[in-house]
């Protein structure tokens, strides 16, 4: 299938924005879950799951806005999450692990398309890689927290 350079860049922005939405939903859920945990578990969750997810979200948004600006495209709008407040930390952390894994998988698929090489640039590729590095351990760390909740 043939595409123009501009349509390829727009596809990169759209696909990566979907991943950013997943990370935003995970952050919103984590913010609410923080209130449901005791101080020790909340601190563990913040260090192992929230901070890396938040850093990855910021990295991805910055990468996309800078990429769009370099090529005169409009940056994707990443809306605030509209997720319902969690009622159970186990369920919430499981959902967070799934959302972060979905974001990582989406970014991996985007990288596998070679669009970032064909119509992107080095800064975009580096930003996508940094984002994936930041969230690489989050699903496993969230699962570890789930196993230790209530102990």
Secondary structure, DSSP 8 states (H G I E B T S, - for coil): ----HHHHHHHHHHHHHHHHHHHHHHHHHHHHHHTTS-HHHHHHHIIIIIHHHHHHHHHHHHHHHHHHHHTT--------------S-HHHHHHHHHHHHHHHHHHHHHHHHTTHHHHTS-HHHHHHHHHHHHHHTTHHHHHHHHHHHTT-
